[in-house]
Amino acid sequence: MQAILCGAALLVSCAEVAGNIFTVDAAGPLPCRVTSATMLTTAIGNMQTAYTDAAGRSNPNFMNLGAGNIGGRTLRQGLYKFTSSVVMSGYSK
């Protein structure tokens, strides 16, 4: 997984991200921060491809997972649809 974050106010820690945090400046947390405009551009392109793919799907792979409470879950790739609000409280490793 990749996080795409910019700016000095990154309110995330490495423990919250499985993978790297790509930044264009030195504001991300260490040791998972990767300061690389090229890799950030690639990560943004991948995000746009995933969004376009999901927007074109009519049948989700997962419907109302966890009744909307997905905190602490590791989500497999696929399209998730919720008919209510989604809560991401708590987390476990």
Buried (B, 14 or more C-beta within 10 A) or exposed (E): EBBBBBEEEBEEEBEEBEEBBBBBEEBBBEEBBBBBEEBBEBBBEEEEEEEEEBEEEEEBEBEEBBEEBBEEEEEEEEBBEBEEEBEEEEEEE
